[in-house]
Amino acid sequence: MRWGILGAAKIARTDLAPAMQLARGAELTALATRDASKAAPFQALAPALRVHTSYEALLADPEVDAVYIPLPNDMHVDWSIRAAQAGKHVLCEKPIALHAAQIDDLIAARDATGKLIAEAFMVAHHPQWDRVRDLLSKGVIGRLEHIEACFTYTNRDTGNIRHDPTKGGGGLRDVGVYPSIAARMATGAEPVRLRSDIRYQNGVDIFARVWADFPEFTMSFYCGMMQRRRQHMIFHGQDGWIELSAPFNGAVYGDTRVEWLAQDRLHMERFNNVNQYALMLENFATSAETGAAFACPLEMSRGNQAMIDAIFEASPDAT
């Protein structure tokens, strides 16, 4: 699969472009950016890289099969649709939309063009989540009663795009989506009631606490972008628990392990040296080329965005 990247965003430079060098059957062939200095790190990875000075030119490139979109959040829907209509498969950075209803337009574009459009939730492809799903489905911790999670990092640069409310900035859309997708992905359940307490600064949410009721269990998590970085997730059952030390970004947040207590015995399995971005690219190519089910289809993304929408609406300080 020959990949083109729309824009030279940091995540494309540090994570996705290197993953394209690792993923089986993937090749980074084109980049769209008007800034030659931003193209240099990508050319160091792929010396034959073609650099286009407009997004439209990249979409018109016949040697590009699929497009990765790491543009500002408010541009995701439009350029995903335009890329699919140009005959490219689309892997778009999260959040793929700012509101759940917008994903209906993406589903319609996917179905009309026959091109795969999907959200780049790399966690859906990490083998530690296969282990968690397996443990839950086998009931090794008994009846699941509660999920607890957090995801925080430090970004105090108010000039950064994540602090821009006009671009869909804020912590919930950046990192709060991960506890949400992970809980739904691991259990197959959807929340039926939500409460939240969100703290805003300059029009964007910088910290949020969330309480969710699912049909058979509860969940609480917090997320933010002005705190010391931390992440964890716990699934607590009647007879035991499952804890993930680095549920979302193992390479960044340290030792990636799943620990679980079952039948009064403690178990542990490590998942270091896993590049979840490369696995995502490989799975994306397989789905695009064969029609095999993708781990995070747009329908899953729509449910996640609906949960995020509801979290915003549930806060007494909703803006």
Secondary structure as GFF3:
##gff-version 3
##sequence-region A 1 319
A	DSSP	beta_strand	2	6	.	.	.	ID=ss1
A	DSSP	alpha_helix	10	11	.	.	.	ID=ss2
A	DSSP	pi_helix	12	16	.	.	.	ID=ss3
A	DSSP	alpha_helix	17	22	.	.	.	ID=ss4
A	DSSP	beta_strand	27	32	.	.	.	ID=ss5
A	DSSP	alpha_helix	36	45	.	.	.	ID=ss6
A	DSSP	beta_strand	50	52	.	.	.	ID=ss7
A	DSSP	alpha_helix	55	59	.	.	.	ID=ss8
A	DSSP	beta_strand	66	69	.	.	.	ID=ss9
A	DSSP	three_ten_helix	73	75	.	.	.	ID=ss10
A	DSSP	alpha_helix	76	85	.	.	.	ID=ss11
A	DSSP	beta_strand	89	92	.	.	.	ID=ss12
A	DSSP	alpha_helix	100	113	.	.	.	ID=ss13
A	DSSP	beta_strand	117	119	.	.	.	ID=ss14
A	DSSP	three_ten_helix	122	125	.	.	.	ID=ss15
A	DSSP	alpha_helix	127	137	.	.	.	ID=ss16
A	DSSP	beta_strand	144	154	.	.	.	ID=ss17
A	DSSP	three_ten_helix	161	163	.	.	.	ID=ss18
A	DSSP	three_ten_helix	165	167	.	.	.	ID=ss19
A	DSSP	alpha_helix	171	171	.	.	.	ID=ss20
A	DSSP	pi_helix	172	176	.	.	.	ID=ss21
A	DSSP	alpha_helix	177	187	.	.	.	ID=ss22
A	DSSP	beta_strand	193	201	.	.	.	ID=ss23
A	DSSP	beta_strand	204	213	.	.	.	ID=ss24
A	DSSP	beta_strand	218	224	.	.	.	ID=ss25
A	DSSP	beta_strand	226	237	.	.	.	ID=ss26
A	DSSP	beta_strand	241	244	.	.	.	ID=ss27
A	DSSP	alpha_helix	250	253	.	.	.	ID=ss28
A	DSSP	beta_strand	257	262	.	.	.	ID=ss29
A	DSSP	beta_strand	265	270	.	.	.	ID=ss30
A	DSSP	alpha_helix	276	290	.	.	.	ID=ss31
A	DSSP	alpha_helix	298	314	.	.	.	ID=ss32
###
